[in-house]
Amino acid sequence: MSYTGVRQAPSTRRRCHTTTGTLLVAVGLAGLLTGCSSLEPDSAAATGAVSGFFAALDAGDGDAACALLNDSAHEAVEDTTGTGCAEGILTLGVDTASPANSVEVYSRAAYAQTGDTAVFLTVGDDGWLIRAAGCTPVEDAPFDCVLNGS
């Protein structure tokens, strides 16, 4: 078949389609692998979320602190304090004196030890979110948390 009077050899056409197909598969696979790598944030990102949460509390920035909570923790603040999250989070008394000195990641959940208390995190759409904070171990029970969105 010829549109301009010049006929293209069949083997050339096939090679172009094969090369294009291979390129599309490679690009799709690279995109898939890149997308999958963001599904499980690392411990450094979890540590960053805890640090950001503590910094927001220390600065009195309730909006920023609440932006780092998952939905159930956000609701727990409002239920516990009877106010909006941005105001209520600042009255709970979460201990921010110690940074996260160890973080353990378990797939889509993480545990950060912060001095005498702990913070529990979960993966959200944009990274790690605080699920519970100010948690201390209790005999015969998991933890007692100042903020518990579990």
C-alpha positions in Angstrom: 0.0 0.0 0.0 1.4 3.4 -0.9 0.1 6.9 -0.2 2.9 8.8 -1.8 4.0 6.3 -4.4 6.7 4.9 -2.3 6.1 1.5 -0.8 7.5 0.6 2.6 9.0 -2.8 3.1 6.8 -5.1 5.4 9.8 -5.9 7.6 10.4 -2.2 8.4 6.7 -1.7 9.4 6.8 -4.7 11.7 10.0 -3.6 13.3 8.5 -0.1 14.0 5.4 -1.7 15.7 7.6 -4.0 17.7 9.9 -1.3 18.9 6.9 1.0 19.7 5.2 -1.9 21.6 8.3 -2.7 23.5 8.7 0.9 24.5 5.1 1.2 25.7 5.5 -1.9 27.8 8.8 -0.6 29.3 7.3 2.8 30.1 4.2 1.2 31.6 6.3 -1.2 33.7 8.5 1.7 34.9 5.4 3.6 35.9 3.9 0.7 37.7 7.2 0.1 39.7 7.4 3.7 40.6 3.8 3.8 41.8 4.3 0.7 43.9 7.4 2.0 45.6 5.3 4.9 47.0 2.8 2.5 48.6 5.1 1.7 51.5 6.8 4.8 52.9 10.0 4.2 54.8 10.8 4.8 58.5 12.5 8.1 57.6 9.1 9.4 56.3 7.4 8.1 59.4 9.9 9.9 61.6 9.3 13.0 59.6 5.6 12.8 60.2 6.1 12.5 64.0 8.6 15.4 64.0 6.2 17.5 61.9 3.3 16.7 64.3 5.3 17.5 67.4 6.7 20.8 65.8 3.1 21.9 64.9 2.0 21.2 68.5 5.0 23.0 70.0 4.3 26.0 67.7 0.6 26.0 68.7 -0.4 25.3 65.1 -3.5 23.1 65.5 -4.3 23.2 61.8 -0.9 21.8 60.8 -1.1 19.2 63.6 -4.6 18.1 62.5 -3.5 17.8 58.9 -1.1 15.0 60.0 -3.9 13.0 61.7 -5.8 10.2 60.0 -9.6 10.5 59.9 -10.3 8.5 63.0 -7.7 10.4 65.1 -9.2 13.7 63.8 -12.7 12.6 65.0 -11.3 11.4 68.3 -9.9 14.8 69.0 -13.2 16.4 68.3 -15.1 13.8 70.3 -12.7 14.0 73.3 -12.5 17.8 73.5 -15.9 18.8 72.2 -14.3 21.4 70.0 -12.9 21.5 66.5 -9.7 19.6 65.8 -7.4 22.6 65.4 -8.4 24.0 68.8 -8.8 20.6 70.6 -5.5 19.1 69.6 -3.7 21.8 71.5 -5.5 21.0 74.7 -4.9 17.3 74.9 -1.4 17.5 76.4 0.4 15.2 74.0 4.1 15.0 75.3 6.3 16.4 72.6 9.5 16.7 74.7 11.3 13.7 73.1 11.8 13.1 69.3 11.2 9.8 67.7 14.3 7.8 68.7 13.2 4.6 67.0 10.7 3.7 64.4 9.5 0.3 63.3 7.6 0.0 60.0 5.1 -2.9 59.5 3.9 -2.6 55.9 1.3 0.2 56.1 1.6 0.8 59.9 4.4 2.2 62.0 5.3 2.5 65.7 7.5 5.4 66.9 9.1 5.4 70.3 9.4 8.9 71.7 11.0 8.9 75.1 8.5 7.4 77.5 5.6 7.5 75.1 4.8 6.1 71.6 3.1 7.3 68.4 1.3 5.0 66.1 1.0 5.8 62.4 -0.8 4.6 59.3 -0.3 5.2 55.6 -2.6 7.7 54.1 -2.9 8.9 50.5 -0.1 11.3 50.8 2.2 9.4 53.3 2.3 8.7 57.0 -0.5 10.0 59.3 -0.8 9.9 63.1 -3.3 7.4 64.4 -2.5 7.6 68.1 -0.1 9.7 70.2 1.0 10.1 73.7 0.7 6.3 74.2 2.1 4.6 77.3 2.2 0.8 77.9 -0.3 -0.5 80.4 0.0 -3.8 82.2 -2.5 -6.4 80.8 -3.5 -3.9 78.0 -1.9 -2.7 74.8 -1.4 1.1 75.4 -3.2 4.0 77.0 -3.1 6.9 74.6 -3.8 10.6 75.1 -5.0 10.7 71.4 -6.4 7.5 70.3 -7.8 7.2 66.8 -7.6 3.4 66.6 
